[in-house]
Amino acid sequence: MIWESWSAFWAMGGRGFYVWGSYGALAVGVIVELIALRRGRANALQSLRDNEHDA
């Protein structure tokens, strides 16, 4: 699609709020998931280190 201007691109034919809101929600979800994965990995590694010293 070709838009007349940048403001027309951001407006997306009146559906910009829905379109960009959806992308924003996706970005937030991906960031939250990455943080959760990083914390889970750190906890798992710490648990393995703790169990290694107990054995």
PyMOL Python script that loads the backbone (N, CA, C, O; Angstrom):
from pymol import cmd

cmd.read_pdbstr("""\
ATOM      1  N   MET A   1       0.824  -1.180   0.000  1.00  0.00           N
ATOM      2  CA  MET A   1       0.000   0.000   0.000  1.00  0.00           C
ATOM      3  C   MET A   1       0.871   1.247   0.000  1.00  0.00           C
ATOM      4  O   MET A   1       1.959   1.257   0.574  1.00  0.00           O
ATOM      5  N   ILE A   2       0.395   2.268  -0.632  1.00  0.00           N
ATOM      6  CA  ILE A   2       1.110   3.538  -0.667  1.00  0.00           C
ATOM      7  C   ILE A   2       0.246   4.582   0.030  1.00  0.00           C
ATOM      8  O   ILE A   2      -0.922   4.767  -0.312  1.00  0.00           O
ATOM      9  N   TRP A   3       0.839   5.264   1.017  1.00  0.00           N
ATOM     10  CA  TRP A   3       0.133   6.314   1.745  1.00  0.00           C
ATOM     11  C   TRP A   3       0.604   7.674   1.259  1.00  0.00           C
ATOM     12  O   TRP A   3       1.726   7.827   0.775  1.00  0.00           O
ATOM     13  N   GLU A   4      -0.279   8.662   1.399  1.00  0.00           N
ATOM     14  CA  GLU A   4       0.034  10.019   0.950  1.00  0.00           C
ATOM     15  C   GLU A   4       1.053  10.695   1.854  1.00  0.00           C
ATOM     16  O   GLU A   4       1.826  11.538   1.401  1.00  0.00           O
ATOM     17  N   SER A   5       1.056  10.328   3.132  1.00  0.00           N
ATOM     18  CA  SER A   5       1.941  10.981   4.095  1.00  0.00           C
ATOM     19  C   SER A   5       2.200  10.028   5.257  1.00  0.00           C
ATOM     20  O   SER A   5       1.587   8.967   5.372  1.00  0.00           O
ATOM     21  N   TRP A   6       3.133  10.447   6.118  1.00  0.00           N
ATOM     22  CA  TRP A   6       3.420   9.633   7.305  1.00  0.00           C
ATOM     23  C   TRP A   6       2.224   9.606   8.244  1.00  0.00           C
ATOM     24  O   TRP A   6       1.951   8.578   8.865  1.00  0.00           O
ATOM     25  N   SER A   7       1.509  10.712   8.358  1.00  0.00           N
ATOM     26  CA  SER A   7       0.342  10.725   9.242  1.00  0.00           C
ATOM     27  C   SER A   7      -0.730   9.761   8.736  1.00  0.00           C
ATOM     28  O   SER A   7      -1.427   9.138   9.536  1.00  0.00           O
ATOM     29  N   ALA A   8      -0.866   9.634   7.427  1.00  0.00           N
ATOM     30  CA  ALA A   8      -1.815   8.661   6.865  1.00  0.00           C
ATOM     31  C   ALA A   8      -1.352   7.239   7.155  1.00  0.00           C
ATOM     32  O   ALA A   8      -2.164   6.352   7.416  1.00  0.00           O
ATOM     33  N   PHE A   9      -0.041   7.032   7.108  1.00  0.00           N
ATOM     34  CA  PHE A   9       0.497   5.709   7.436  1.00  0.00           C
ATOM     35  C   PHE A   9       0.176   5.348   8.881  1.00  0.00           C
ATOM     36  O   PHE A   9      -0.297   4.246   9.159  1.00  0.00           O
ATOM     37  N   TRP A  10       0.434   6.281   9.806  1.00  0.00           N
ATOM     38  CA  TRP A  10       0.183   5.999  11.228  1.00  0.00           C
ATOM     39  C   TRP A  10      -1.304   5.846  11.514  1.00  0.00           C
ATOM     40  O   TRP A  10      -1.682   5.087  12.406  1.00  0.00           O
ATOM     41  N   ALA A  11      -2.153   6.553  10.774  1.00  0.00           N
ATOM     42  CA  ALA A  11      -3.600   6.467  10.990  1.00  0.00           C
ATOM     43  C   ALA A  11      -4.172   5.162  10.444  1.00  0.00           C
ATOM     44  O   ALA A  11      -5.200   4.689  10.927  1.00  0.00           O
ATOM     45  N   MET A  12      -3.518   4.579   9.447  1.00  0.00           N
ATOM     46  CA  MET A  12      -3.948   3.300   8.856  1.00  0.00           C
ATOM     47  C   MET A  12      -5.421   3.308   8.471  1.00  0.00           C
ATOM     48  O   MET A  12      -6.151   2.364   8.771  1.00  0.00           O
ATOM     49  N   GLY A  13      -5.849   4.357   7.817  1.00  0.00           N
ATOM     50  CA  GLY A  13      -7.236   4.425   7.363  1.00  0.00           C
ATOM     51  C   GLY A  13      -8.245   4.440   8.491  1.00  0.00           C
ATOM     52  O   GLY A  13      -9.351   3.921   8.337  1.00  0.00           O
ATOM     53  N   GLY A  14      -7.885   5.027   9.631  1.00  0.00           N
ATOM     54  CA  GLY A  14      -8.782   5.093  10.778  1.00  0.00           C
ATOM     55  C   GLY A  14      -8.669   3.909  11.705  1.00  0.00           C
ATOM     56  O   GLY A  14      -9.353   3.859  12.727  1.00  0.00           O
ATOM     57  N   ARG A  15      -7.828   2.961  11.375  1.00  0.00           N
ATOM     58  CA  ARG A  15      -7.659   1.765  12.209  1.00  0.00           C
ATOM     59  C   ARG A  15      -6.293   1.733  12.895  1.00  0.00           C
ATOM     60  O   ARG A  15      -5.872   0.694  13.404  1.00  0.00           O
ATOM     61  N   GLY A  16      -5.610   2.867  12.905  1.00  0.00           N
ATOM     62  CA  GLY A  16      -4.268   2.936  13.471  1.00  0.00           C
ATOM     63  C   GLY A  16      -4.201   2.544  14.933  1.00  0.00           C
ATOM     64  O   GLY A  16      -3.273   1.850  15.347  1.00  0.00           O
ATOM     65  N   PHE A  17      -5.181   2.984  15.729  1.00  0.00           N
ATOM     66  CA  PHE A  17      -5.169   2.644  17.153  1.00  0.00           C
ATOM     67  C   PHE A  17      -5.201   1.137  17.348  1.00  0.00           C
ATOM     68  O   PHE A  17      -4.454   0.604  18.169  1.00  0.00           O
ATOM     69  N   TYR A  18      -6.055   0.446  16.607  1.00  0.00           N
ATOM     70  CA  TYR A  18      -6.151  -1.012  16.711  1.00  0.00           C
ATOM     71  C   TYR A  18      -4.869  -1.671  16.212  1.00  0.00           C
ATOM     72  O   TYR A  18      -4.332  -2.561  16.871  1.00  0.00           O
ATOM     73  N   VAL A  19      -4.379  -1.242  15.060  1.00  0.00           N
ATOM     74  CA  VAL A  19      -3.187  -1.854  14.460  1.00  0.00           C
ATOM     75  C   VAL A  19      -1.978  -1.660  15.361  1.00  0.00           C
ATOM     76  O   VAL A  19      -1.300  -2.624  15.719  1.00  0.00           O
ATOM     77  N   TRP A  20      -1.710  -0.407  15.728  1.00  0.00           N
ATOM     78  CA  TRP A  20      -0.513  -0.128  16.531  1.00  0.00           C
ATOM     79  C   TRP A  20      -0.671  -0.613  17.957  1.00  0.00           C
ATOM     80  O   TRP A  20       0.308  -0.996  18.597  1.00  0.00           O
ATOM     81  N   GLY A  21      -1.896  -0.601  18.460  1.00  0.00           N
ATOM     82  CA  GLY A  21      -2.145  -1.181  19.787  1.00  0.00           C
ATOM     83  C   GLY A  21      -1.866  -2.671  19.806  1.00  0.00           C
ATOM     84  O   GLY A  21      -1.337  -3.195  20.786  1.00  0.00           O
ATOM     85  N   SER A  22      -2.219  -3.357  18.725  1.00  0.00           N
ATOM     86  CA  SER A  22      -1.951  -4.793  18.622  1.00  0.00           C
ATOM     87  C   SER A  22      -0.456  -5.073  18.583  1.00  0.00           C
ATOM     88  O   SER A  22       0.032  -5.987  19.247  1.00  0.00           O
ATOM     89  N   TYR A  23       0.267  -4.274  17.797  1.00  0.00           N
ATOM     90  CA  TYR A  23       1.721  -4.435  17.763  1.00  0.00           C
ATOM     91  C   TYR A  23       2.334  -4.135  19.132  1.00  0.00           C
ATOM     92  O   TYR A  23       3.261  -4.821  19.563  1.00  0.00           O
ATOM     93  N   GLY A  24       1.825  -3.126  19.801  1.00  0.00           N
ATOM     94  CA  GLY A  24       2.325  -2.784  21.133  1.00  0.00           C
ATOM     95  C   GLY A  24       2.075  -3.894  22.134  1.00  0.00           C
ATOM     96  O   GLY A  24       2.957  -4.229  22.925  1.00  0.00           O
ATOM     97  N   ALA A  25       0.873  -4.470  22.106  1.00  0.00           N
ATOM     98  CA  ALA A  25       0.541  -5.568  23.009  1.00  0.00           C
ATOM     99  C   ALA A  25       1.438  -6.774  22.732  1.00  0.00           C
ATOM    100  O   ALA A  25       1.889  -7.440  23.664  1.00  0.00           O
ATOM    101  N   LEU A  26       1.694  -7.051  21.472  1.00  0.00           N
ATOM    102  CA  LEU A  26       2.588  -8.144  21.111  1.00  0.00           C
ATOM    103  C   LEU A  26       3.994  -7.888  21.640  1.00  0.00           C
ATOM    104  O   LEU A  26       4.626  -8.785  22.198  1.00  0.00           O
ATOM    105  N   ALA A  27       4.482  -6.658  21.464  1.00  0.00           N
ATOM    106  CA  ALA A  27       5.832  -6.320  21.937  1.00  0.00           C
ATOM    107  C   ALA A  27       5.928  -6.474  23.452  1.00  0.00           C
ATOM    108  O   ALA A  27       6.916  -7.008  23.956  1.00  0.00           O
ATOM    109  N   VAL A  28       4.916  -6.015  24.179  1.00  0.00           N
ATOM    110  CA  VAL A  28       4.913  -6.161  25.639  1.00  0.00           C
ATOM    111  C   VAL A  28       4.925  -7.636  26.022  1.00  0.00           C
ATOM    112  O   VAL A  28       5.668  -8.041  26.915  1.00  0.00           O
ATOM    113  N   GLY A  29       4.108  -8.435  25.353  1.00  0.00           N
ATOM    114  CA  GLY A  29       4.074  -9.875  25.639  1.00  0.00           C
ATOM    115  C   GLY A  29       5.405 -10.550  25.387  1.00  0.00           C
ATOM    116  O   GLY A  29       5.843 -11.380  26.184  1.00  0.00           O
ATOM    117  N   VAL A  30       6.050 -10.207  24.294  1.00  0.00           N
ATOM    118  CA  VAL A  30       7.356 -10.803  23.976  1.00  0.00           C
ATOM    119  C   VAL A  30       8.393 -10.385  25.010  1.00  0.00           C
ATOM    120  O   VAL A  30       9.188 -11.214  25.452  1.00  0.00           O
ATOM    121  N   ILE A  31       8.399  -9.127  25.401  1.00  0.00           N
ATOM    122  CA  ILE A  31       9.363  -8.655  26.402  1.00  0.00           C
ATOM    123  C   ILE A  31       9.137  -9.334  27.742  1.00  0.00           C
ATOM    124  O   ILE A  31      10.093  -9.750  28.397  1.00  0.00           O
ATOM    125  N   VAL A  32       7.874  -9.449  28.159  1.00  0.00           N
ATOM    126  CA  VAL A  32       7.562 -10.134  29.422  1.00  0.00           C
ATOM    127  C   VAL A  32       8.012 -11.590  29.351  1.00  0.00           C
ATOM    128  O   VAL A  32       8.574 -12.111  30.315  1.00  0.00           O
ATOM    129  N   GLU A  33       7.772 -12.242  28.234  1.00  0.00           N
ATOM    130  CA  GLU A  33       8.178 -13.643  28.075  1.00  0.00           C
ATOM    131  C   GLU A  33       9.700 -13.787  28.141  1.00  0.00           C
ATOM    132  O   GLU A  33      10.205 -14.714  28.773  1.00  0.00           O
ATOM    133  N   LEU A  34      10.430 -12.883  27.497  1.00  0.00           N
ATOM    134  CA  LEU A  34      11.893 -12.943  27.543  1.00  0.00           C
ATOM    135  C   LEU A  34      12.414 -12.746  28.959  1.00  0.00           C
ATOM    136  O   LEU A  34      13.352 -13.427  29.375  1.00  0.00           O
ATOM    137  N   ILE A  35      11.818 -11.824  29.697  1.00  0.00           N
ATOM    138  CA  ILE A  35      12.225 -11.604  31.092  1.00  0.00           C
ATOM    139  C   ILE A  35      11.937 -12.852  31.921  1.00  0.00           C
ATOM    140  O   ILE A  35      12.773 -13.272  32.722  1.00  0.00           O
ATOM    141  N   ALA A  36      10.763 -13.445  31.733  1.00  0.00           N
ATOM    142  CA  ALA A  36      10.409 -14.655  32.480  1.00  0.00           C
ATOM    143  C   ALA A  36      11.353 -15.807  32.145  1.00  0.00           C
ATOM    144  O   ALA A  36      11.757 -16.555  33.036  1.00  0.00           O
ATOM    145  N   LEU A  37      11.706 -15.956  30.878  1.00  0.00           N
ATOM    146  CA  LEU A  37      12.634 -17.013  30.493  1.00  0.00           C
ATOM    147  C   LEU A  37      14.012 -16.798  31.109  1.00  0.00           C
ATOM    148  O   LEU A  37      14.642 -17.745  31.581  1.00  0.00           O
ATOM    149  N   ARG A  38      14.478 -15.547  31.102  1.00  0.00           N
ATOM    150  CA  ARG A  38      15.789 -15.245  31.680  1.00  0.00           C
ATOM    151  C   ARG A  38      15.807 -15.537  33.174  1.00  0.00           C
ATOM    152  O   ARG A  38      16.767 -16.113  33.686  1.00  0.00           O
ATOM    153  N   ARG A  39      14.743 -15.139  33.876  1.00  0.00           N
ATOM    154  CA  ARG A  39      14.661 -15.405  35.323  1.00  0.00           C
ATOM    155  C   ARG A  39      14.560 -16.901  35.600  1.00  0.00           C
ATOM    156  O   ARG A  39      15.196 -17.411  36.523  1.00  0.00           O
ATOM    157  N   GLY A  40      13.761 -17.599  34.802  1.00  0.00           N
ATOM    158  CA  GLY A  40      13.630 -19.050  34.983  1.00  0.00           C
ATOM    159  C   GLY A  40      14.941 -19.763  34.755  1.00  0.00           C
ATOM    160  O   GLY A  40      15.273 -20.698  35.483  1.00  0.00           O
ATOM    161  N   ARG A  41      15.692 -19.337  33.758  1.00  0.00           N
ATOM    162  CA  ARG A  41      17.004 -19.944  33.484  1.00  0.00           C
ATOM    163  C   ARG A  41      17.958 -19.678  34.631  1.00  0.00           C
ATOM    164  O   ARG A  41      18.681 -20.577  35.062  1.00  0.00           O
ATOM    165  N   ALA A  42      17.966 -18.449  35.129  1.00  0.00           N
ATOM    166  CA  ALA A  42      18.850 -18.104  36.245  1.00  0.00           C
ATOM    167  C   ALA A  42      18.483 -18.917  37.480  1.00  0.00           C
ATOM    168  O   ALA A  42      19.369 -19.401  38.184  1.00  0.00           O
ATOM    169  N   ASN A  43      17.191 -19.076  37.752  1.00  0.00           N
ATOM    170  CA  ASN A  43      16.755 -19.876  38.904  1.00  0.00           C
ATOM    171  C   ASN A  43      17.142 -21.336  38.741  1.00  0.00           C
ATOM    172  O   ASN A  43      17.574 -21.973  39.701  1.00  0.00           O
ATOM    173  N   ALA A  44      16.992 -21.876  37.529  1.00  0.00           N
ATOM    174  CA  ALA A  44      17.347 -23.272  37.283  1.00  0.00           C
ATOM    175  C   ALA A  44      18.846 -23.492  37.458  1.00  0.00           C
ATOM    176  O   ALA A  44      19.268 -24.476  38.064  1.00  0.00           O
ATOM    177  N   LEU A  45      19.644 -22.575  36.928  1.00  0.00           N
ATOM    178  CA  LEU A  45      21.091 -22.703  37.079  1.00  0.00           C
ATOM    179  C   LEU A  45      21.505 -22.597  38.544  1.00  0.00           C
ATOM    180  O   LEU A  45      22.377 -23.339  38.997  1.00  0.00           O
ATOM    181  N   GLN A  46      20.890 -21.686  39.281  1.00  0.00           N
ATOM    182  CA  GLN A  46      21.201 -21.548  40.706  1.00  0.00           C
ATOM    183  C   GLN A  46      20.808 -22.805  41.459  1.00  0.00           C
ATOM    184  O   GLN A  46      21.535 -23.249  42.348  1.00  0.00           O
ATOM    185  N   SER A  47      19.669 -23.382  41.113  1.00  0.00           N
ATOM    186  CA  SER A  47      19.232 -24.624  41.747  1.00  0.00           C
ATOM    187  C   SER A  47      20.220 -25.755  41.471  1.00  0.00           C
ATOM    188  O   SER A  47      20.525 -26.549  42.360  1.00  0.00           O
ATOM    189  N   LEU A  48      20.714 -25.824  40.247  1.00  0.00           N
ATOM    190  CA  LEU A  48      21.707 -26.857  39.923  1.00  0.00           C
ATOM    191  C   LEU A  48      23.001 -26.642  40.703  1.00  0.00           C
ATOM    192  O   LEU A  48      23.613 -27.601  41.174  1.00  0.00           O
ATOM    193  N   ARG A  49      23.414 -25.384  40.837  1.00  0.00           N
ATOM    194  CA  ARG A  49      24.629 -25.092  41.616  1.00  0.00           C
ATOM    195  C   ARG A  49      24.436 -25.461  43.079  1.00  0.00           C
ATOM    196  O   ARG A  49      25.335 -26.023  43.704  1.00  0.00           O
ATOM    197  N   ASP A  50      23.265 -25.147  43.626  1.00  0.00           N
ATOM    198  CA  ASP A  50      22.979 -25.476  45.031  1.00  0.00           C
ATOM    199  C   ASP A  50      22.962 -26.986  45.249  1.00  0.00           C
ATOM    200  O   ASP A  50      23.489 -27.473  46.250  1.00  0.00           O
ATOM    201  N   ASN A  51      22.368 -27.722  44.329  1.00  0.00           N
ATOM    202  CA  ASN A  51      22.321 -29.188  44.452  1.00  0.00           C
ATOM    203  C   ASN A  51      23.682 -29.805  44.279  1.00  0.00           C
ATOM    204  O   ASN A  51      23.966 -30.845  44.872  1.00  0.00           O
ATOM    205  N   GLU A  52      24.535 -29.191  43.481  1.00  0.00           N
ATOM    206  CA  GLU A  52      25.883 -29.705  43.260  1.00  0.00           C
ATOM    207  C   GLU A  52      26.708 -29.614  44.528  1.00  0.00           C
ATOM    208  O   GLU A  52      27.503 -30.509  44.814  1.00  0.00           O
ATOM    209  N   HIS A  53      26.532 -28.554  45.285  1.00  0.00           N
ATOM    210  CA  HIS A  53      27.301 -28.379  46.518  1.00  0.00           C
ATOM    211  C   HIS A  53      26.763 -29.264  47.632  1.00  0.00           C
ATOM    212  O   HIS A  53      27.517 -29.633  48.532  1.00  0.00           O
ATOM    213  N   ASP A  54      25.490 -29.613  47.599  1.00  0.00           N
ATOM    214  CA  ASP A  54      24.894 -30.467  48.633  1.00  0.00           C
ATOM    215  C   ASP A  54      25.311 -31.920  48.465  1.00  0.00           C
ATOM    216  O   ASP A  54      25.312 -32.678  49.434  1.00  0.00           O
ATOM    217  N   ALA A  55      25.665 -32.316  47.248  1.00  0.00           N
ATOM    218  CA  ALA A  55      25.958 -33.735  46.982  1.00  0.00           C
ATOM    219  C   ALA A  55      27.352 -34.115  47.403  1.00  0.00           C
ATOM    220  O   ALA A  55      27.751 -35.269  47.247  1.00  0.00           O
TER     221      ALA A  55
END
""", "prot")
cmd.dss("prot")
cmd.show_as("cartoon", "prot")
cmd.util.cbc("prot")
cmd.orient("prot")
